[in-house]
Amino acid sequence: MTQYLQDPALWALIAGTPLAATAIIRGRKARANLRQEKAELEKRAAELESSYAEAVQEAHTRAEEATKSALKSAMRTLQGLANEQQLAISKTQEKYGEHQLLQDLLEIDHMNSQFGRRAQSIAVLCDGWLGRQRAVASVYDVVRSAKGRIRHYTRVEIRSQSNFALVSRAVEPVALALAELLDNATSYSAPDSPIDITIRTVPKGVCVIIDDAGVGMNEEEKNRADKLLSATHATGVTGLGNPPQFGFAVIGVLAARYGFTVSVDSASPYGGVRAVVLLPEDLLTNMPEPEEQPTTHAPAAAEQPRVSASTVSGATAGGLPKRRRKGSISIVPRADSTSAPARTSEETASIMGAFQRGTQSGRSAANPNREGHDPQ
Amino acid sequence: MTSPGEQEPESAQLVRPYVITNGRGLPDNDQFNLITLVTASEQRQPSHLDPEKRRLLELCSGGYLSVAEIAGHMGLPIGIVKVLLSDLSTDGYLVTRAPAPPAQLVDVSLLQEVLDGLQARFG
């Protein structure tokens, strides 16, 4: 034992043990502190991260909003200009209706329509102005209007007509959505292949079916299209990709806003895509005919003097008097029927009375002669 | 740019003229001029005609109308109406008649002779 007592190592051990113990205790404390600090730091980091994400999201939203409002007002100007230009082109077309210039005017008109559509599409994504309210129009006319807004419109064939019309608020959105579908159809198919449109009445409304003979879509493209078309989330302008693909995003927004459905998940009989637009009953109305009546007659009545005056001066010789008598039925009876009911009931009564007195006196006067003039 | 209120009364046609003719411009042949007279033929209308063609046939069903009158009623440029007319007459739904020739300017001396003759006989 004494040899141990003399061993400096023992003394060193004895002296070292409390030191070691304190060191261990301190180490533990320090570790606990560290752990606590780490936890705090982690918590703070998480907080920072979430607030950072929030800030980014907010900045994103703000940037989106700013982009939208800037684009919206820019597009509104462009849309206004396109509309003005369209009216100017219409007037020039009327003026040079017979001139060789008409052909060029038609082409300019076509380009202007495409230009207007592009501006409209961007405006739709920015929750902007869609354009003027249209009058009620037949589904066939809306489809034709859509056809006129794409570049290769001559490839589009409309195979059927419909007795239904679209309510005025739905005319422009449906035409724009159809135009975007047609644009896709012509872009993703061979340059000379036809695009067929069929209009079909179904129990839930009217279907416009667009068949192209293109390459179709793969699963990924279909999923993307479905996501955009169902419009569960708005894409906005910043999520369009590069190069930006407007089509489905625009259609999705329009469909959600106006309550029609668009699906592109079936294949066309030609191997391409079949797009089906289902227009529900509340967007439809039943009146293409009464809608046409006032526009037929109002200008007819208003223009009659001008037209007949110009033709009288143009061809006084033979055909005109005869033509006026036979005339277009829509013109002449209108003028008569509006002037006819101007009589008061007293006048009518006195006329009828005069007629009756006349026939009575005529009969009594004719009676003696009658026997003599009755050889049959 | 004008405000939407100002634009309301004037709205361009929904279906543009180039769509109505499907991109075709003026027909090459001079079958129709402003005073060519047109009327609907006896042939029955098919059911699948475009609205513009149907309306044109309706306009012409009452008797002869000139191309200028038709264009006025339809509110379309004359060139477009001519394309439609040419389609319809090719398909046999329309009959055209050349305009009556403008009256010849009659020789004044001939008129004088007629007058003299009438006066000699009845006067």
HADDOCK unambig.tbl for C-alpha pairs under 7 A between the chains (distance, minus, plus):
assign (segid A and resid 77 and name CA) (segid B and resid 1 and name CA) 6.65 0.50 0.50
assign (segid A and resid 80 and name CA) (segid B and resid 1 and name CA) 5.74 0.50 0.50
assign (segid A and resid 81 and name CA) (segid B and resid 1 and name CA) 6.33 0.50 0.50
assign (segid A and resid 86 and name CA) (segid B and resid 12 and name CA) 6.72 0.50 0.50
assign (segid A and resid 87 and name CA) (segid B and resid 12 and name CA) 5.75 0.50 0.50
assign (segid A and resid 93 and name CA) (segid B and resid 77 and name CA) 5.90 0.50 0.50
assign (segid A and resid 94 and name CA) (segid B and resid 76 and name CA) 6.88 0.50 0.50
assign (segid A and resid 94 and name CA) (segid B and resid 77 and name CA) 4.67 0.50 0.50
assign (segid A and resid 97 and name CA) (segid B and resid 77 and name CA) 4.43 0.50 0.50
assign (segid A and resid 97 and name CA) (segid B and resid 78 and name CA) 4.64 0.50 0.50
assign (segid A and resid 97 and name CA) (segid B and resid 79 and name CA) 5.02 0.50 0.50
assign (segid A and resid 98 and name CA) (segid B and resid 78 and name CA) 5.64 0.50 0.50
assign (segid A and resid 98 and name CA) (segid B and resid 79 and name CA) 5.09 0.50 0.50
assign (segid A and resid 103 and name CA) (segid B and resid 25 and name CA) 5.02 0.50 0.50
assign (segid A and resid 106 and name CA) (segid B and resid 18 and name CA) 5.59 0.50 0.50
assign (segid A and resid 132 and name CA) (segid B and resid 8 and name CA) 6.92 0.50 0.50
assign (segid A and resid 141 and name CA) (segid B and resid 15 and name CA) 6.36 0.50 0.50
assign (segid A and resid 144 and name CA) (segid B and resid 15 and name CA) 6.25 0.50 0.50
assign (segid A and resid 144 and name CA) (segid B and resid 19 and name CA) 6.87 0.50 0.50
assign (segid A and resid 145 and name CA) (segid B and resid 14 and name CA) 5.81 0.50 0.50
assign (segid A and resid 145 and name CA) (segid B and resid 15 and name CA) 4.74 0.50 0.50
assign (segid A and resid 145 and name CA) (segid B and resid 16 and name CA) 6.95 0.50 0.50
assign (segid A and resid 148 and name CA) (segid B and resid 16 and name CA) 6.93 0.50 0.50
assign (segid A and resid 148 and name CA) (segid B and resid 19 and name CA) 5.63 0.50 0.50
assign (segid A and resid 154 and name CA) (segid B and resid 22 and name CA) 5.99 0.50 0.50
assign (segid A and resid 154 and name CA) (segid B and resid 23 and name CA) 6.83 0.50 0.50
assign (segid A and resid 299 and name CA) (segid B and resid 73 and name CA) 6.83 0.50 0.50
assign (segid A and resid 300 and name CA) (segid B and resid 73 and name CA) 5.78 0.50 0.50
assign (segid A and resid 307 and name CA) (segid B and resid 69 and name CA) 6.06 0.50 0.50
assign (segid A and resid 315 and name CA) (segid B and resid 102 and name CA) 6.96 0.50 0.50
assign (segid A and resid 317 and name CA) (segid B and resid 100 and name CA) 6.57 0.50 0.50
assign (segid A and resid 317 and name CA) (segid B and resid 102 and name CA) 5.92 0.50 0.50
assign (segid A and resid 317 and name CA) (segid B and resid 103 and name CA) 5.96 0.50 0.50
assign (segid A and resid 318 and name CA) (segid B and resid 100 and name CA) 5.59 0.50 0.50
assign (segid A and resid 319 and name CA) (segid B and resid 100 and name CA) 6.36 0.50 0.50
assign (segid A and resid 323 and name CA) (segid B and resid 63 and name CA) 6.58 0.50 0.50
assign (segid A and resid 323 and name CA) (segid B and resid 64 and name CA) 5.89 0.50 0.50
assign (segid A and resid 323 and name CA) (segid B and resid 65 and name CA) 6.89 0.50 0.50
assign (segid A and resid 326 and name CA) (segid B and resid 62 and name CA) 6.24 0.50 0.50
assign (segid A and resid 326 and name CA) (segid B and resid 63 and name CA) 5.80 0.50 0.50
assign (segid A and resid 327 and name CA) (segid B and resid 62 and name CA) 5.87 0.50 0.50
assign (segid A and resid 327 and name CA) (segid B and resid 63 and name CA) 6.06 0.50 0.50
assign (segid A and resid 328 and name CA) (segid B and resid 59 and name CA) 5.93 0.50 0.50
assign (segid A and resid 328 and name CA) (segid B and resid 60 and name CA) 6.79 0.50 0.50
assign (segid A and resid 328 and name CA) (segid B and resid 62 and name CA) 4.82 0.50 0.50
assign (segid A and resid 328 and name CA) (segid B and resid 63 and name CA) 6.67 0.50 0.50
assign (segid A and resid 329 and name CA) (segid B and resid 62 and name CA) 5.73 0.50 0.50
